[in-house]
Amino acid sequence: MAAKSFELTLASKEGPLWRGEASQVEVPALGGGLTFLPGHASMLVLLAKGEMKVKAGKDLSFAIEGGFASFDRDRMVVAVDSGRSE
């Protein structure tokens, strides 16, 4: 049975911004937007300035600037230069 969610940690230089289970995450990658779902292939991407959207029971939105996103084995870490909840 496929997982319905994955672990997400979002942090900035100032500290943690959000942590929990997400069913979908959209990030503004340097090459364009990317969407991550449970079971996604392992990936490391550089992020651009833009909006990060998280589906985690409710829809969340974060304004982020730079950084990277790493996805491996249904765990995602997003480390940004700066970010805030919208």
HUSUL-V474593 format. One record per run of one state. SS is the DSSP state (a for helix, b for strand, c for the rest). FROM is the first residue (numbers start at 1). TO is the last residue. Records with the same first field share a line. If there is no record, write none. Layout:
# HUSUL-V474593
SS=FROM-TO  FROM-TO
This chain:
# HUSUL-V474593
c=1-5  13-14  23-23  30-31  38-42  48-49  56-58  66-67  73-74  81-81  86-86
b=6-12  15-22  24-29  32-37  43-47  50-55  59-65  68-72  75-80  82-85
